[in-house]
Amino acid sequence: MNLKKNVCQWYGMCPMKCFYETGKLDQKWIDEYCMGNWRKCVRFQKVESRDPAPDWMLPDGTRDRKLQMACMGLG
């Protein structure tokens, strides 16, 4: 199977990629959403509808306080 087809088109510029690569986000998020069923990702849906989403919003739509603190340079 070609995994490239399962990668979200926005993954390269998504904050989730950066959080994952810096150890602030568990791989399960990347596997389930970014490299899996990215159409169910709330972040993807917001980008597609040109609706803003905070960087610390997880793919399931919840907002993560630890990621928010990291965005503010406090974590």
N, C-alpha and C positions, 0 to 999 in steps of 0.2 A: 504494500500500500504506500502511496506517496504522501508522506506526512505534510509536505508543503501545502497541499490543498486544505488541510485542516487548521492552518495557522490564520489567525485573524489578520485582516489586511491592515489594521491599526496597531498591531503589536509593537512594531518598531518604534513608534512614538508614544506609546501608552505609558503612563506613570507606573503601571503594574510591572512592566518589564524592568524598569530601574529599581523599584522596590525589591523585586525578586533577586536581581543581580547583586544588590548590596546587602542581601540577607535579611531584609525587613519584611518579606512576604514569603509564606510557605509555598512550596512547589505545587501543592494541590490546586491552588487557584489557577496557576498557569496551565497545568494539565487539563483541568476540567473546563476552563473557559477559553483561554488564549490558544491552546493547541487542540482543543476539543470542540465542544459545542458553543462556539463563540456567538452564535446568533441569540442565545439565551442570556448573554451578558448585558446587564443593564447599561454599562458604560458604552458598549458598542451601539446599543439602541439609541442612546442619547446623542452620540456623535452623528449617527445616521440621520437623526431628526434635527440636528443642529441645536440641540438643547445642552447647555453647559452642565458639566459635572465636576465637582471638586476632585482634585488629585487623590485625595484620601478615600474616595468612594470605591468600595470593593465591587467586583463584577456582579455580585448578587444584589447590589444596591445599598447595602449597609455602609455606614460611615465608620471608619476605624480611627479611634482617638490616637493610637500610637503612630499611625501613618500621618495624621494631621500634625502631631508634634514634630515628626521628622520633616515635614514640609516647612514648618516654621523654624527649623534649625534647632529644635529643642530635644531631638531624640536620636 
